[in-house]
Amino acid sequence: MRRLLLAAILGLAVGAGNGCILPIYNSDPTVRTQELIFTSENLRLIGEEWQRIWFLDQPSHLSPYRTHGGLI
């Protein structure tokens, strides 16, 4: 019972820390800034990637002017 209680306390202490056990970004401010810029740029390009995947960025094959299509 004592080991279970100590394990729970240790888990809470580790879980309540400043984020993950392994940090995502570097501790050097200049390198961390560069990594954050790369991450934000990747998230900014999601919209363009979505359009490319669903072929929404393809040129339209419709004529730029209206045509009647019937006999006049």
Backbone as a chain_set.jsonl record, in Angstrom:
{"seq": "MRRLLLAAILGLAVGAGNGCILPIYNSDPTVRTQELIFTSENLRLIGEEWQRIWFLDQPSHLSPYRTHGGLI", "coords": {"N": [[0.819, -1.191, 0.0], [1.954, 1.202, 0.728], [3.869, 1.575, -1.266], [2.228, 1.923, -3.497], [0.92, 4.298, -2.846], [3.143, 6.038, -2.754], [3.93, 5.841, -5.421], [1.707, 6.972, -6.68], [1.835, 9.602, -5.696], [4.301, 10.38, -6.751], [3.665, 10.186, -9.47], [1.726, 12.22, -9.702], [3.318, 14.415, -9.06], [5.158, 14.426, -11.171], [3.407, 14.646, -13.315], [2.279, 17.147, -12.892], [4.167, 18.935, -13.624], [6.077, 21.255, -15.7], [4.946, 20.725, -18.439], [5.808, 18.243, -20.842], [7.829, 15.288, -20.218], [9.999, 14.918, -21.926], [11.187, 17.634, -23.58], [9.665, 19.495, -26.239], [10.707, 21.601, -27.728], [13.891, 23.226, -28.206], [16.144, 24.368, -25.62], [17.686, 26.598, -26.011], [17.229, 29.984, -26.73], [17.406, 31.171, -29.34], [17.432, 29.022, -31.127], [15.035, 27.834, -30.389], [13.211, 29.817, -31.134], [13.476, 29.718, -33.913], [12.54, 27.104, -34.368], [9.868, 27.402, -33.521], [8.958, 29.207, -35.426], [9.144, 27.638, -37.746], [7.236, 25.668, -37.084], [4.854, 27.196, -36.906], [4.681, 28.096, -39.536], [4.246, 25.692, -40.873], [1.71, 25.034, -39.896], [0.272, 27.091, -40.982], [0.141, 26.484, -43.638], [-1.719, 24.503, -43.973], [-4.262, 24.914, -45.077], [-3.751, 25.376, -47.826], [-2.638, 22.922, -48.462], [-4.82, 21.245, -48.071], [-6.524, 22.104, -50.134], [-4.978, 21.323, -52.31], [-4.948, 18.544, -52.016], [-7.659, 17.854, -52.392], [-7.994, 18.666, -54.974], [-8.851, 21.292, -55.441], [-7.495, 23.433, -56.321], [-7.194, 23.417, -59.012], [-7.316, 24.587, -62.418], [-10.259, 26.149, -63.757], [-12.401, 24.674, -66.155], [-14.462, 25.857, -67.331], [-16.05, 28.186, -69.533], [-15.101, 31.647, -69.728], [-17.219, 33.333, -70.238], [-20.777, 33.546, -70.601], [-22.594, 31.117, -72.4], [-25.282, 30.323, -74.576], [-26.078, 27.781, -75.558], [-28.216, 26.566, -76.803], [-30.341, 26.475, -79.759], [-30.737, 29.445, -81.581]], "CA": [[0.0, 0.0, 0.0], [2.845, 2.343, 0.816], [4.475, 1.766, -2.595], [1.186, 2.442, -4.376], [0.731, 5.697, -2.477], [4.318, 6.772, -3.216], [3.882, 5.874, -6.883], [0.671, 7.944, -7.041], [2.368, 10.935, -5.404], [5.327, 10.637, -7.753], [2.972, 10.415, -10.743], [1.131, 13.55, -9.653], [4.394, 15.4, -9.091], [5.7, 14.46, -12.532], [2.341, 15.113, -14.209], [1.979, 18.566, -12.655], [5.344, 19.731, -14.005], [5.942, 22.201, -16.8], [4.834, 20.094, -19.75], [6.201, 16.857, -21.057], [9.124, 14.884, -19.663], [10.941, 15.275, -22.983], [10.71, 18.897, -24.162], [9.494, 19.5, -27.688], [11.577, 22.611, -28.31], [15.219, 23.378, -27.653], [16.207, 25.344, -24.541], [18.361, 27.798, -26.5], [16.173, 30.863, -27.25], [17.469, 31.417, -30.786], [17.019, 27.79, -31.809], [13.616, 27.651, -30.083], [12.474, 30.75, -31.979], [13.488, 29.164, -35.276], [11.64, 25.948, -34.378], [8.495, 27.895, -33.434], [8.619, 29.79, -36.729], [8.896, 26.521, -38.664], [5.977, 25.037, -36.706], [3.733, 28.054, -37.28], [4.581, 28.103, -40.992], [3.626, 24.433, -41.275], [0.284, 25.099, -39.596], [-0.327, 28.08, -41.867], [0.011, 25.923, -44.976], [-2.674, 23.393, -43.99], [-5.339, 25.24, -46.025], [-3.294, 25.13, -49.198], [-2.467, 21.474, -48.617], [-6.169, 20.678, -48.189], [-7.0, 22.393, -51.486], [-4.212, 20.517, -53.254], [-5.374, 17.143, -51.886], [-8.994, 17.692, -52.956], [-7.954, 19.199, -56.339], [-9.604, 22.535, -55.517], [-6.63, 24.468, -56.876], [-7.052, 23.194, -60.437], [-7.986, 25.635, -63.202], [-11.624, 25.854, -64.184], [-12.527, 24.421, -67.581], [-15.638, 26.571, -67.808], [-15.716, 29.365, -70.33], [-15.2, 32.856, -68.91], [-18.43, 34.075, -70.601], [-21.946, 32.668, -70.705], [-23.054, 30.69, -73.717], [-26.658, 29.864, -74.479], [-26.048, 26.336, -75.721], [-29.343, 26.115, -77.613], [-30.479, 27.12, -81.073], [-31.403, 30.746, -81.502]], "C": [[0.868, 1.262, 0.0], [3.48, 2.632, -0.552], [3.462, 2.354, -3.572], [0.949, 3.929, -4.102], [1.92, 6.549, -2.944], [4.351, 6.879, -4.748], [2.84, 6.887, -7.358], [1.163, 9.373, -6.812], [3.441, 11.314, -6.414], [4.705, 10.925, -9.123], [2.32, 11.788, -10.794], [2.197, 14.641, -9.734], [4.979, 15.528, -10.492], [4.66, 15.022, -13.503], [2.042, 16.59, -14.064], [3.145, 19.463, -13.025], [5.049, 20.658, -15.161], [5.933, 21.494, -18.141], [5.303, 18.658, -19.739], [7.555, 16.567, -20.41], [10.234, 15.218, -20.653], [10.445, 16.554, -23.652], [10.643, 18.827, -25.685], [10.51, 20.427, -28.343], [12.891, 22.701, -27.554], [15.217, 24.442, -26.549], [16.915, 26.627, -24.946], [17.324, 28.717, -27.154], [16.222, 31.083, -28.755], [17.015, 30.188, -31.575], [15.526, 27.553, -31.59], [12.763, 28.584, -30.936], [12.396, 30.238, -33.407], [12.542, 27.973, -35.375], [10.183, 26.381, -34.318], [8.051, 28.522, -34.753], [8.323, 28.679, -37.732], [7.557, 25.852, -38.365], [4.797, 25.885, -37.141], [3.578, 28.12, -38.792], [3.931, 26.818, -41.491], [2.135, 24.455, -41.023], [-0.428, 26.085, -40.512], [-0.604, 27.495, -43.247], [-1.0, 24.786, -45.064], [-3.789, 23.657, -44.997], [-4.953, 24.98, -47.465], [-3.103, 23.643, -49.459], [-3.815, 20.788, -48.815], [-6.71, 20.916, -49.597], [-6.262, 21.553, -52.516], [-4.663, 19.062, -53.215], [-6.716, 16.919, -52.58], [-9.115, 18.297, -54.35], [-8.81, 20.462, -56.485], [-8.776, 23.653, -56.136], [-6.429, 24.307, -58.384], [-7.759, 24.3, -61.218], [-9.381, 25.185, -63.638], [-11.647, 25.656, -65.699], [-13.788, 25.077, -68.146], [-15.208, 27.788, -68.607], [-15.89, 30.615, -69.465], [-16.445, 33.687, -69.211], [-19.565, 33.074, -70.757], [-22.246, 32.335, -72.167], [-24.441, 30.114, -73.572], [-26.734, 28.365, -74.606], [-27.183, 25.799, -76.574], [-29.359, 26.824, -78.953], [-31.215, 28.446, -80.898], [-32.212, 30.961, -82.753]], "O": [[0.544, 2.255, -0.651], [3.612, 3.791, -0.947], [3.816, 3.202, -4.392], [0.795, 4.719, -5.034], [1.732, 7.648, -3.466], [4.759, 7.905, -5.292], [3.072, 7.589, -8.343], [0.932, 10.252, -7.643], [3.48, 12.453, -6.881], [5.169, 11.807, -9.846], [2.361, 12.451, -11.83], [2.003, 15.663, -10.393], [5.264, 16.637, -10.944], [4.999, 15.785, -14.407], [1.595, 17.226, -15.019], [3.098, 20.662, -12.752], [3.895, 20.824, -15.555], [6.871, 21.671, -18.918], [5.197, 17.958, -18.732], [8.32, 17.479, -20.098], [11.282, 15.736, -20.269], [9.364, 16.547, -24.241], [11.469, 18.177, -26.327], [11.1, 20.096, -29.372], [12.981, 22.295, -26.395], [14.364, 25.329, -26.555], [16.754, 27.65, -24.28], [16.604, 28.275, -28.05], [15.172, 31.174, -29.391], [16.301, 30.308, -32.57], [14.827, 27.118, -32.506], [11.701, 28.184, -31.413], [11.342, 30.323, -34.038], [11.816, 27.843, -36.36], [9.34, 25.791, -34.994], [6.894, 28.382, -35.15], [7.354, 28.769, -38.486], [6.82, 25.504, -39.288], [3.83, 25.357, -37.691], [2.453, 28.193, -39.288], [3.145, 26.853, -42.437], [1.363, 23.952, -41.839], [-1.617, 25.923, -40.788], [-1.496, 27.969, -43.95], [-1.132, 24.164, -46.118], [-4.222, 22.74, -45.696], [-5.738, 24.428, -48.236], [-3.378, 23.162, -50.559], [-3.94, 19.867, -49.622], [-7.297, 20.011, -50.191], [-6.862, 21.114, -53.497], [-4.754, 18.413, -54.257], [-6.899, 15.919, -53.274], [-10.225, 18.431, -54.863], [-9.423, 20.679, -57.53], [-9.313, 24.717, -56.444], [-5.586, 24.985, -58.972], [-8.714, 24.889, -60.713], [-9.634, 24.0, -63.854], [-10.987, 26.389, -66.436], [-14.133, 24.869, -69.31], [-14.134, 28.348, -68.382], [-16.734, 30.636, -68.568], [-16.707, 34.661, -68.505], [-19.332, 31.894, -71.015], [-22.154, 33.193, -73.046], [-24.752, 29.484, -72.561], [-27.418, 27.727, -73.805], [-27.108, 24.658, -77.03], [-28.504, 27.662, -79.244], [-32.192, 28.539, -80.155], [-32.859, 31.999, -82.899]]}, "num_chains": 1, "name": "protein.A"}
